[in-house]
């Protein structure tokens, strides 16, 4: 073989190799082998599709229909309309302390009358009557009609009994001083008081004894009856005891004119009445 022929054979080799292995001729790496592609699981896809949608974030539970997987639009719209109505009725707060119109608007909304004269107070006790100065202070403090009425009601419920008790204590102290003077001094009065108490508990009904012993005139009436003789209840024409007259006398003694004002005519009527009831 000549040298030129050998050279021609060498130049032809690359073409044979390229034809047998194109990748080798180009210098490219062989493609990696891949396994078979997994087929989709129809059962899993169907199960996933059957699950209801979850409640979106930000949607309150009361507006979410879990079974249908939908927003309760009717309930949402109803709630929105209610909110609009409430906002429409709301009174805007004053912007600052200088907002006089805003403060006045708020006071009207809270039930505060335009002036202190606008309060309609219903007196629950004759001692507690509407007072212009008190109403003015209540109005300046922003009290509504109901709040102002409650002030008067509480005074009638709690203050009046305290005043009555204080008046009764003062009257009792004064009566003790008068009785001590009437019977010749404190020591003599204490001795007579023990006698009256013993006699009264033995001869008078308990409630009558309590009423008579609560004031100066009643004690003198018991002392007079004790000294006169043992009492006997006055009988009516039909032979029944005069309970109605005694009840009337006790009612008179509960009259404020008797225990508070010390009306002389009322006191004399009660004293004479008991003297007639408990006599021979």
Secondary structure, 3 states (H helix, E strand, C coil): CCHHHHHHHHHHHHHHHHHHCHHHHHCCCCCCCCCCCCCCCHHHHHHHHHCCCCCCCCCCHHHEECCCCEECHHHHHHHHHHHHHHHHHCCCCCCCCCCHHHHHHHHHHCCCCCCHHHCCCCCCECCECCCHHHHHHHHHCCCCHHHHHHHHHHHHHHHHHHHHHHHHHHHHHHHHHHHHHHCCCHHHHHHHHHHHHHHHHHHCCHHHHHHHCCCHHHHHHHHHHHHHCCCEECECCCCCECHHHHHHHHHHHHCHHHHCCCCHHHHHHHHHHHHHHEEC
